Structures are given as structure tokens and as C-alpha cells.
Amino acid sequence: MKPVQVVTLWWVLLLVSRLGAARKGSPEEASFYYGTFPLGFSWGVGSSAFQTEGAWDQDGKGPSIWDAFTHSGKGKVLGDETADVACDGYYKVQEDIILLRELRVSHYRFSLSWPRLLPTGVRADKVNKRGIKFYSDFIDALLKSNITPIVTLHHWDLPQLLQVKYGGWQNGSMVNYFGDYADLCFEAFGDRVKHWITFSDPRTMAEKGFETGHHAPGLQLHGTGLYRAAHHIIKAHAQAWHSYNSTWRAKQRGLVGISLNCDWGEPVDISSPKDIEAAERYLQFCLGWFANPIYAGDYPQVMKERIGKKSVEQGLDMSRLPVFSLQEKSYIKGTSDFLGLGHFTTRYITERNYPSRQGPSYQNDRDLVELVDPNWPDLGSKWLYSVPWGFRRLLHFAQTQYGNPPIYVTENGVSQKLHCTQLCDEWRIQYLKGYINEMLKAIKDGANIKGYTSWSLLDKFEWEKGYSDRYGFYYVEFNNRNKPRYPKASVQYYEKIITANGFPNPREVESWYLKALETCSINNQMLAAEPLLSHMQMVTEIVVPTVCTLCVLISAVLLMLLLRSQS
Ligand SMILES: *[C@@H]1O[C@H](CO)[C@@H](O)[C@H](O)[C@H]1NC(C)=O
């Protein structure tokens, strides 16, 4: 056993005893709330370009940092998988729109691939007309099916040339390059797209890209790189918003926001001021890091204090957290027409003071430990425990911290641990039911939630996890060259929530569940027949042509022999 695991185990045990003491009779999960969502509430599913499109070098697309990262050799991604083909979504637009219609969603959230539109990343170099046409046709097809596109400009796939030439998000020149790219998108698609998300989960982009190195570009610039990247991302977001606001808003009348992901942080001991502070710090270092500049004009006070103090103790003459000038603060403040929120799970938080001399790191700066309750169900990814009540608390936090902004839930969902061909995803159904219900409660609490995006439409390339974590409503058979999609039971269940706009009454909701599970076993049989189909595909594509060729050759030889014997 590695020491990290020992430490974790020890903390888990400690947590159990402390939770037992601190939470006797606390109303963790109040009863299920039957009711419906406000009229016009928008239901959708989401995805991102790199995770689904494939066609990584087709029709003039340039490489992204994720193409380079996945191609760069062993050990970066589980099973050394790439997303060169992924779900083959680039060639399956019509097919996937049928799935969206089957789900009866009112919106679809997807991202544009920056290097598909600008192969070098720079607008002045070259605009890829075929990239423009691909997304333009896709948007038209969605609208024709009455599905509102919610379009993310940047979901982690930075053009590789910007990384090579400038160091990507470490370099301030990204702000203008992103601004130019955003402007191109507003110009090309803004007549039809009315909901824009500048960045998706920039915290993970910064932390995994520049602190842990688990994501592209794979750098480990502990305690500095992530803050610098985030600084430039926030400025780039603001620039895109201003460009929309001054040039396009009057004509296009859309909304521009950002999508921030954060788990809920609950104090281990709700009677301990230190734990309460640590949990607050967890949220400020997660959500506040990006939301506070955008809603209040600067980084959270607690980040400025902690990182500043630790930087001095580490012998630096200035804070590792960059500083916004007065001008920048007022330029950034108020640059979101809505708040996009992504949320998956919850952590218990307790204080832990790390000595500054350990050296700079995000972990060291936060002075806290994240814990989980071993009683939480974790049937999906290892980190993803189902804790629905945390969602309501996060929504309430966002509502009160940022002046009750319009909120779009931009990501929420769960993966499956099972590798087998399992379409009866009761686990996802329970998660959906619990989390959507807590969102309904948050609306009753007064949160201004406009829409919900379940994550995600398809099983897809899950970054460093390869294809091992399946988040999709639709199962994708990645081993099959055609990447066929199969509906899981949750498709029916979510479709029922959407059609009823919530949870009308216990009898009906229970019947959805039973119906969904009935259908999935039939679909399971379809999927089980799939290996046979791909076998037949091999027969038609390899065996038949080979046999035919051989027949022709043999006939020719026989004919020659026949002719010889006659002469
Ligand atoms: C940004 O990139 C330019 C061009 O390569 C370079 O001159 C500059 O030093 C870079 N800035 C930083 C902070 O890396």
C-alpha cells in the first residue's frame, strides 16, 4: 500500500467518527419533492468537440494540444487511447440529431474546435472554410429539429501551434488570439446561435494542464502555471464578452457566459469554525477563482491573502497569484450574461495547514483536505460519489455569492464503472432523479435556474481516462468501426422528466422507472448481437473479396491449362 492511500484511509476512518459525532440527526436528505419546473425551463444534453468528433486531421483541421498530447507516447492516457476517431461524430451529424430528438431535448450544448476553424489558431493566418461549413450545417440541422444550440467556444482543445509558438495559456498573447477566434464565431454563427459559452471548466484546464500535468499540454509548473493560465483565460473571456457586447449584441441579441465546474465542499464538522473556513476556502479556490473576478472584479480575498502570504514565506518578492490592474478589474467585472455551472459530486473538507517550505503548489495554498464519506454510493468513476444534496447547496451558494444571476447548469451526470455492455443503467437513473430533484428544490429556494444540461449525449473520449468511463445516455460500441450507438435505460427516463417538465407524482415517476428498465433489456439483446454483426462485416469486407479473387485466379490457371492441353 502506498503512503498516500494509508493517509487517505486514516482520514476516512477519522471522518467516519467525526461525522458520527457532528451530524447526528442532521437533515442530509430531505424527502423527495414532487413538482414541476418553471414554464420554458430548458432541458438538454452536452458534449465537446475533442471528445466526440474524431476526424482529427480531416478537411483542413489543424492539430490541437490534445492531439499532440495523445499522440506523444506512452502513459498519458489510459490504454494509450487517442481521440483520432472517438465517436466519429464529424461524420454522424444526422444520426446524432435523431438521438437528440429521441431524447426530446430543447437544447444541445456542444463545443467548436478552434483548430478546425483556425488551423494555426490565428485568424489572420487562415480561416478553414470547410470547418465553418461543418458547424454551420450542424447548427442549421439542430434548428430544423427545434433544438437550441448552446455553443462553447473553447473546451480545452487549443491549437497546437499556439502552444508551440507562445506557450499557450501561459502567454498573454492568447487573450487576443482567443478574442479574434470568438469574434469569427460570432460573425459566422451568431445569426443563429444565441447562447455562447466562452470557456468550459477553465479550472480543470488550468489545474490539470499546468499543475498536475494530467491534461494537455502536460506541464507541471507547481503553484504558478495554473494561476497564470487562469489569469489569461479570465481576460480572454472578458475580451470575448466585450467584443460581443459592442459589436454583435445589438444585432444578434444573444447571451455570452462562462461555464465553471465545482464540486460542493461541506465542512466535516459544522460546529468547527476552522472546518467552515476551510470549506469556504475550497469553494473560493474552485468557483470563486473565476466567478469572483467576473462578478465582483477581482480574485477572492482569501486567495489573494493565502497565496500572497505563502509566496513571501517562500522567498518570492511578489505573489504567485497575478494581479489585475484597476482598469482590468472594471473591464472584467460584469462580463457574464449568465453563469454556467458544472457539477458532479461533493467532498467533505477539513483544515490542514501545510508548511510553506514544502514549496509552491495549489494544494499547499489551499490548506485543506478533501474527504469522502465511505457510505456514499460510488458506482461510477472513482471520484464521483452520488451526493444529490450537495448540488442544492452549490446552487444556493452561487445564487447568494454572485447576486442571483441567471444560471444554466451546463454539466451534470455520472459515469459507469462497468466495462461490459450494460444498457440497464439504473445507477444513472437514480443519479439523475436525485440531482434533478435537488435542482428543483434550489429553484423553490429562489435560485434563478434557466436550464439543465445532462452530461452527456454519448459515451466518448474521457481525457486521461481514455474510453473507460462512460458518461453517455447512449452507449457507443467503440470496438466497432461504425461506432454504433445504443440507448441506455436512462434515455427513456430523462425523456419522461423532460416531457413532464419535472416529477408530477409518485405513481407516474415510479412507472417511468419500471418502463425504462423493461426496454433496456430488449436493447441489451440487440447489443449482444453486435459482435455477430461486426463478424459479418468482416466476412463481407475481407473474406468475400479474397475468395472471389482466388476463384478468378484459379479459373485463369485452369483455363490456361485447358488451352495448353488442347493445343
Ligand atoms: C509570449 O510569446 C512571445 C512570442 O514568442 C514571447 O516573446 C514572450 O516572451 C512570451 N511571453 C511569455 C510571458 O512567455
Ligand as a Chemical Component Dictionary entry (heavy atoms), coordinates in Angstrom:
data_LIG
# 
_chem_comp.id                   LIG 
_chem_comp.type                 NON-POLYMER 
_chem_comp.pdbx_formal_charge   0 
_chem_comp.three_letter_code    LIG 
# 
loop_
_chem_comp_atom.comp_id 
_chem_comp_atom.atom_id 
_chem_comp_atom.alt_atom_id 
_chem_comp_atom.type_symbol 
_chem_comp_atom.charge 
_chem_comp_atom.model_Cartn_x 
_chem_comp_atom.model_Cartn_y 
_chem_comp_atom.model_Cartn_z 
_chem_comp_atom.pdbx_ordinal 
LIG C1 C1 C 0 4.892 35.232 -25.235 1  
LIG O1 O1 O 0 5.311 34.859 -26.526 2  
LIG C2 C2 C 0 6.171 35.783 -27.148 3  
LIG C3 C3 C 0 6.450 35.313 -28.575 4  
LIG O2 O2 O 0 7.005 34.029 -28.575 5  
LIG C4 C4 C 0 7.459 35.924 -26.362 6  
LIG O3 O3 O 0 8.280 36.914 -26.941 7  
LIG C5 C5 C 0 7.114 36.303 -24.930 8  
LIG O4 O4 O 0 8.256 36.298 -24.152 9  
LIG C6 C6 C 0 6.113 35.324 -24.347 10 
LIG N1 N1 N 0 5.733 35.752 -23.036 11 
LIG C7 C7 C 0 5.777 34.961 -22.008 12 
LIG C8 C8 C 0 5.343 35.559 -20.716 13 
LIG O5 O5 O 0 6.110 33.791 -22.084 14 
# 
loop_
_chem_comp_bond.comp_id 
_chem_comp_bond.atom_id_1 
_chem_comp_bond.atom_id_2 
_chem_comp_bond.value_order 
_chem_comp_bond.pdbx_ordinal 
LIG C1 O1 SING 1  
LIG C1 C6 SING 2  
LIG O1 C2 SING 3  
LIG C2 C3 SING 4  
LIG C2 C4 SING 5  
LIG C3 O2 SING 6  
LIG C4 O3 SING 7  
LIG C4 C5 SING 8  
LIG C5 O4 SING 9  
LIG C5 C6 SING 10 
LIG C6 N1 SING 11 
LIG N1 C7 SING 12 
LIG C7 C8 SING 13 
LIG C7 O5 DOUB 14 
# 
